[in-house]
Amino acid sequence: MIVIRKELCPQNHPCPTLPLCLVGAISQQGFNAPTVDNEKCICCCKCVNNHV
């Protein structure tokens, strides 16, 4: 399960991980912190590896 730590997300730009998600599990409303739909997430970790 992928968890977004909102305190580490700047929340002032489009999330760069959105296009990395192969299954569309990451969404973002405006410039708020993104959310992950864990039902869709396949735990490929491309989003995690992008921000390590």
PyMOL commands that set and color helices and strands:
alter all, ss='L'
color gray80, all
select helices_A, chain A and resi 6-8+18-20+46-50
alter helices_A, ss='H'
color red, helices_A
select strands_A, chain A and resi 26-27+35-36
alter strands_A, ss='S'
color yellow, strands_A
deselect
rebuild
show_as cartoon
